[in-house]
Amino acid sequence: MLISISRIKKWGKNKEVSKLIDALQSPDAELRKAICLSLGETKSADALLALRYLEQNDRDVFVQMTARRAIAFMIDNVSEMPHIKYVAAEAKPELSYIPI
């Protein structure tokens, strides 16, 4: 299945976190950056785990930076999502994303 930026935006708007995380397998760094930004807006603990993994392990430095930006957005908005504070402290990023 071809994945487009518009599809990523739709999944983000609909909070389809599992589809966004699955799409991280894309070899396209631009798509992975778009996915990071969408995941950062989902307020999902699973999204945070995936972002932490990308921040530390993605092969593209710009994807790593975008993941860091999305994590910062989530943490800045932690008052709206108290579960994120706990996950941010306890995250085990190696469990959330398997690179291709």
C-alpha positions in Angstrom: 0.0 0.0 0.0 1.3 3.4 -0.9 1.3 5.9 1.9 0.9 9.6 1.3 1.3 12.7 3.5 -2.5 13.2 3.2 -3.2 9.7 4.4 -0.8 10.3 7.4 -2.7 13.6 8.2 -6.0 11.7 8.0 -4.7 9.0 10.4 -3.4 11.7 12.8 -6.7 13.6 12.7 -8.6 10.3 13.5 -6.1 9.3 16.2 -5.3 6.0 14.4 -2.1 5.5 16.3 -1.5 1.9 15.3 -1.7 2.8 11.6 0.8 5.6 12.1 3.2 3.4 14.0 2.9 0.7 11.4 3.7 3.3 8.7 7.0 4.0 10.4 8.4 1.1 8.5 8.4 3.3 5.4 11.9 3.8 3.9 10.8 7.4 3.1 12.3 9.8 5.7 9.8 12.6 4.7 6.9 10.3 5.5 8.5 9.2 8.8 8.9 12.9 9.7 5.2 13.6 8.9 4.3 10.5 11.0 6.3 11.9 13.9 4.4 15.2 13.9 1.1 13.4 13.7 2.1 11.0 16.5 3.0 14.0 18.7 -0.5 15.3 18.5 -2.2 12.0 19.4 -1.7 12.2 23.2 -1.0 8.5 23.1 1.4 6.6 25.3 2.1 4.2 22.5 3.0 7.1 20.2 5.4 8.4 22.8 7.2 5.0 22.9 7.5 5.0 19.2 8.8 8.5 19.1 11.4 7.8 21.8 12.6 4.9 19.7 12.9 7.0 16.6 14.6 9.8 18.4 17.4 7.3 19.5 17.5 4.9 16.6 16.2 6.2 13.2 18.8 6.1 10.5 18.0 9.7 9.4 19.1 12.5 11.7 16.2 14.8 10.6 13.7 12.1 11.6 15.4 11.9 14.9 15.1 15.7 15.3 11.4 15.6 14.3 10.7 12.8 16.8 12.4 14.9 19.5 10.2 17.9 18.5 7.1 15.8 18.7 8.1 14.4 22.2 8.7 18.0 23.4 5.2 19.0 22.2 3.7 16.0 24.1 5.7 16.9 27.3 4.8 20.6 27.0 1.1 19.6 26.9 1.4 17.0 29.7 -1.2 18.8 31.8 -3.7 17.7 29.2 -2.4 14.1 29.2 -1.2 13.0 32.7 -0.5 9.4 31.5 2.3 10.8 29.2 4.3 12.0 32.1 4.5 8.5 33.5 5.3 6.9 30.2 7.9 9.5 29.4 9.7 8.6 32.6 9.4 4.9 32.2 9.5 4.4 28.4 11.4 1.4 27.0 11.9 2.6 23.4 13.3 -0.7 22.2 9.9 -2.3 22.5 7.9 0.0 20.3 9.4 0.1 16.8 11.3 -2.5 14.7 13.5 -0.9 12.0 13.6 -2.4 8.6 
